[in-house]
Amino acid sequence: TVAQKSPSRMEHPPTPAQVLLEARKQCEFYLSDPALRRNQQLQDELAAAGRQGIAISILAELPRVRDLLAAQRLTKLDLADALSGSAVLELDDLRIRVRRREPFCLEKQPSQE
């Protein structure tokens, strides 16, 4: 007897809106307290930026966000549109910087001297 294959479900590529939602979630993760505690590069960027917020161009170059945007040929302007819908992050008036709505809590780890 010949084994019958079950019809494979065609998977549709994600829409740009789905990709932007995923990129927004990834940015929210990168700027979460637990992730920031492990990412010295972003800590340094945030310290330099102060309350102005981090440049969207920096977020757009982080590996997962960059890959998501590139897959759909999306731009930093598209990312800004996606971030404008965040309950956790907010854009500046020029829509080129993003910051958390709530302050960061970067408790210093005790030094191991």
C-alpha positions, 0 to 999 in steps of 0.5 A: 500500500502507498502511504498517503500524504496529508495535504500540507498547509501552505504557510503565508509569509507574514504581512508588513503589519505583522512584521512591524508588530513583531519588531515593536515587541522586540524593541519593547523587549530590548528596552525592558529592565531584564534585557537592559541589565544584560546589554551594556551597549544599550545601557551606554546608549541610554546613559548618553541619551538621557531622558531624550531617549535612544535613537530609533536608528540604534534600535533598527540596527539591533540584530533581530529588529534589523532582520525583521525590517530587512525581510520586508524592506521596511524602514526606520520610519515604518519602525517609528510608526510601529513604536507609536502604538506601544503602551510601553515606549513613546516617541519624541515629537520628531519621531526619531527617538524612543524612550520608556514611559516608565523609568528604567530600573538598572540595579547595579550588580555587586562588583566582584573584586 
